[in-house]
Amino acid sequence: MRAYWRAVLAVVWKDALLELRTKEIAISLLVFALLAVVVFNFAIDPTPRTAATVGPGILWVAIAFSGALGLGRSFAIERDGAAMTGLFLAPVARDAVYFGKVLSIFLFMVAVEVVVFPIFLALFNLSPGDPWLIPVALLATLGIAVVGTLFSAMAVNTRSREIMLPVLFLPVVLPAIVAAVEATGAVFAGESPALWVPFLAAFDAIFLVVCPAGFNLIVEE
């Protein structure tokens, strides 16, 4: 078990070092998410009444699409540098590689959200509310990373991977995005998102079991 998690962390460390050198994924995630939030802020001219209603949808659409962009770029770098072959030739379980990629993109997205969330709250003049916003954000981000990693691995070898990834990824992750929007809206309204947090946790648990098995099948093919 220790060797398994050492392999997972080795993949995360590799991705972190590569990102520190290139800064491609985090910068693209941050720029896209910030641009979407700022553009929507000017487009709808939010009032205190409408901000809490439309704001959560804008926030999570920006995060989901920026996550898809980062996921696609993460696997494209592996493919362009022929690093994917080296990963799969390593004497480790294939799902260890999968979980390493999930953890790395999850950490990249969380780092971006740490910057985007305060700017979003300031632009839309919203209060972060109670601490429920943190588990909602972490669970929704984990769901995006878990599902997106599988479909990124599936789409990376296709000729039109930039189009295929959102087409495959977004319909499957839509329940998590909707739950995140509803839970975030409840937090901004001063209500409890207790109904949606278990849903997000169940979504993550299901796909944490299904996606590694699917990843193994994709890699073998």
N, C-alpha and C positions, 0 to 999 in steps of 0.2 A: 504493500500500500504506500509506503514511503517513497519507493521508486516511482510509483505512478504519479504522485503529486509533485515529485521533483521534475518529472517530464512536463507536467502541466505548467509549472512555474518557469521552466526553461523556455517554453514557447512564449509565455507572457514577457519574460525578460528580453527575448530576442525581438519581439514586436516593440517593446519600449525603447530599446537601443536604436532600432531602425527609425522609430518615430522621432527620437531626439536628434537624429542626424538629418532626416529629411523634412520633418514637420508637415507632412502632406495630409495625414488623416485628421489630426486635431485642428489644423488651420482650416481645412475645407469644411469640417463639421461646424466649427465656430462661426465662420463667415456666413455659411448658408443659413444657420439658425438665427443669427442676429439680423441678417438681411430680411428674412421672412417676418420676424417679429416687428422690425422697424417699418417695413412696407405696410403691413396690415394695420399698424398703429396709425399711420397717416391715412390709410384708405378708409377706415371706418370711423375715425375721429371719436374714440370711445368716451362715453360719459360714465359717471359712477354707476349708473343703473345697467348699462349694456356691457361694461367691461367684465363684470363677473359672469355674464352669460356667454359672451363670445370669446373671452380671453382664454379659457382653458382649451377650447378647440384649436385656436390659433397656436397656442404654445405647443400642444402635442403633435399637431400636423408638422410644425417646424422641426420638432425633435425627431419625429419618425422619418421624415424625408431626408434630414441631414444624416440620420443613422444609416439609412439605405445608401447614401452617397459614401459614407465612411466604410461601410461593409464592403461595397464593391471595390473601393480603392485598396482595402486591406488585402483582398485575395488577388487583385490584379498585380500588386507588387510582388507577391509570392510567385505568380505565374511568369511574369516578365523576367525575374531573376533566376528562374528555374529552382527556386528554393522549395517549392511544393514537393518536388520529387525527392529532395533530400530529407524533408520532414517525414515522408512516408517510407523512406528506406531506413529510417532510424529504428532501432530495436525497442520500440515502445508501442503501446496500444494505440490504435487509430483514434479511439474516443478521447485519449489524453491530448492528442493534437486538437481535437474539436473543442474540448473544454478550455484549453489554453487560448484558442482564438476567441471563444466566447468571453472569457475573463478579460482579455486585453481590450476588445471592443467595448465591453461594459465599462471598464475603467476610463477609456477615452471619452465615452459619452457622459459619464458622471462628471469628469473634469470639465467638459464643455457646459454641462448643465449648471455647475457651480457658478459659471460666469453669466450664462444666459438668464437664469431664473431671477437674480436681483435686477437685471436690466429690464426684463419683462415686467416685473412688479412695479418698477419705477415708471416705465412708460405708460402702463395701464392704470397707475395709481391704485394698486391693489395691496391689501395686507396679506402677508404669508399665512395668517391664521394660526391654527394650533399645529403642533409637531406632526400631525397626521400627514402633512404634505411630503415629509421625507420618506416614510415607507411607501407611499403611493408612487413617488418618483423612482425609487430604487426598484420596486417590483415591476413597474411598467418598463423601465429601461432594461432590466434583466430579460423580460419577455421579448423585447425587440432584439436584443443581442442573441438570445438562444435561437429564435426562429430565423433571424437574418443570417446568422453564420451558416446554417444548413443550406439556405437558398443561394447564398453567395458562392459556396463551394459547388453548387449545382450549376450556376449560371456562368462561372468564370471561364469555362471552356467553350462556351457558345460564342458564335460570331457577333451577336448583338447583345452582349452581356449587360450593357448600360440600360437597355430596354427590358430585358428579360427579368432582371433582379426585382425591380419594383412591381412588375406584373405578377410575379410569383409570390413575392414576399408580403406585399401590402394586404391582399385579401385574407391571408392566414393570420396576420398579426392584428387585423382590424378589431377583433373583440377586446384585445388588451388595450388598444388605443381608445376605444369607446369607454371602457371601464376607467381608464386613466382620466379621460375628459370629465366623466361624471363625478369621479371621486374628487378631482381638483376643483370642479365647480362647487361641490358640497363644502369643501374646505373654505373656499372664498366666501361662500354664503353663510359661514359660521355654523354649518351643520356637520354631523358626523358621517364620514365615508365608510362606516363599518360594513355596509352591504357590499361595497366594491373591493375592499382590500382582500377578503377571502377569495373573491373571484379571481383577482390578479394572482394571488398565491397559488390557486388551483391551476390556472393557466400555465404558470411557470413550471409547476411540478409535473404536469402532463408532458409538456414539450421538453423538459429536461430528461425525460425517459425516452420519448419518441425520437427526438432529433439526433442523439448520438447513434442510434440504430440506423436511421436513415443516412447519416454521414458515412457510416461504414459501408453501406451498400453503394453509395455514390463513388466512394474512393475505389472500391473494388472494380467498378465498371470503368 
